[in-house]
Amino acid sequence: MAVIGPGAIGTTIAALLHERHIAVTIAGRSPRGSLQLDTDRGAVTVPGPVLTDPTRSTAAADVVFLAVKATQTAAAEPWLTALCEPSTVVCVLQNGIEQIETVAPLVPRSTVVPAIVWFPAERRPDGMVRLRGTPRLTVPRTDGADRIRDLLQHTGCALEIAEDFRTLAWQKLLQNAVAGLMALTGRRAGMFHRGDVGGVALAYLRECLAVARADGADLADDEPERLLEKFRAFPSDMGTSMLSDREDGRPLEWEARNGVIGRLGRRYGIPTPVGDVVVPLLAAASDGPG
Ligand SMILES: NC(=O)c1ccc[n+]([C@@H]2O[C@H](COP(=O)([O-])OP(=O)(O)OC[C@H]3O[C@@H](n4cnc5c(N)ncnc54)[C@H](OP(=O)(O)O)[C@@H]3O)[C@@H](O)[C@H]2O)c1
């Protein structure tokens, strides 16, 4: 088994596998001796090292979990090449709805399975990862899904194999898209209690819902209101990984989480006026110039 990208999500998966005595190759960018996960049940240390040179001979893996940010996928290609063979299943642990389109061309002989990550995890300044909540993933019923289920069985990570993966992926994308407003304001979930912010969030979610439906998602009429209530029920200091990236000066996943919706809206002839303001602002916050 291998994990590419030992950040918040990659460390969580590596630690869950390690707890079940499953050996994991850890492929990263920054060298480290081990990984550490802090959970409600206590701390888990995954022995390293974190490998950082894909040109050094590394055995191919049966299952590869790709957990780099969507902005880092292209740079992780050398690791995918090193760790994948035709029988490898690549499980993509990334937000967005285009994991197959972006990753499959990098591993044309392997099987790519997108996964929806439902749990929050955070990297702390000391390098430890804090897992919040219970790990849970959803994958589509497709080739490779059974292998991921078998691997994660008894690990403490729940895995659902979904018949209607498209709908669930869009449901998560709507949540991610509106969370992007936090990266613009530099505020946490408490900001959604403002009436004016709630209005913007609902207008944005409604246009996202229209695109989602045009793209085949079977979401209810009141999904925007349901999501706004969900954000209002979050602890007011809860952030989002895009806000953490902004605070730390890292590139934002604006294209995978927001840009894609406007792009598909244009394809389906659906106007996205709120997104047309939000996306350039996120892109500029991420990539400049200035
Ligand atoms: N965190 C969450 O709560 C959460 C929840 C749901 C979904 N997601 C999604 O899950 C995905 C991963 O997010 P994350 O929060 O785990 O990100 P993250 O903490 O930033 O982790 C990314 C990891 O990938 C490594 N990396 C970067 N470039 C690499 C390369 N070329 N080769 C190998 N490793 C490389 C980074 O190395 P460095 O240590 O050098 O930076 C880091 O360890 C994202 O799509 C995110 O939106 C996250």
The ligand as a Gaussian input file, in Angstrom:
#p B3LYP/6-31G(d) Opt

LIG

0 1
 N       -8.111000      18.415000       5.456000
 C       -9.401000      18.146000       5.429000
 O      -10.083000      18.225000       6.439000
 C      -10.054000      17.697000       4.159000
 C      -11.368000      17.200000       4.222000
 C      -11.975000      16.747000       3.066000
 C      -11.283000      16.770000       1.874000
 N      -10.013000      17.266000       1.845000
 C       -9.316000      17.263000       0.554000
 O       -8.304000      16.276000       0.614000
 C       -7.211000      16.673000      -0.234000
 C       -5.945000      16.678000       0.606000
 O       -6.074000      17.707000       1.561000
 P       -5.181000      17.841000       2.868000
 O       -5.895000      18.799000       3.755000
 O       -4.806000      16.518000       3.391000
 O       -3.886000      18.569000       2.242000
 P       -2.489000      18.829000       2.946000
 O       -2.606000      18.700000       4.418000
 O       -1.965000      20.104000       2.391000
 O       -1.595000      17.618000       2.454000
 C       -1.033000      17.532000       1.169000
 C        0.228000      16.712000       1.299000
 O        0.742000      16.456000      -0.012000
 C        2.139000      16.694000       0.014000
 N        2.629000      16.995000      -1.321000
 C        2.552000      18.144000      -2.015000
 N        3.104000      18.018000      -3.226000
 C        3.554000      16.743000      -3.303000
 C        4.230000      16.003000      -4.303000
 N        4.576000      16.544000      -5.468000
 N        4.536000      14.714000      -4.037000
 C        4.206000      14.144000      -2.864000
 N        3.566000      14.799000      -1.868000
 C        3.250000      16.087000      -2.089000
 C        2.285000      17.873000       0.963000
 O        3.634000      17.987000       1.350000
 P        4.185000      19.175000       2.272000
 O        4.168000      18.563000       3.649000
 O        5.534000      19.454000       1.748000
 O        3.221000      20.330000       2.148000
 C        1.344000      17.421000       2.073000
 O        1.971000      16.498000       2.929000
 C       -7.589000      18.047000      -0.786000
 O       -8.204000      17.901000      -2.047000
 C       -8.611000      18.565000       0.207000
 O       -9.506000      19.510000      -0.348000
 C       -9.371000      17.714000       2.949000

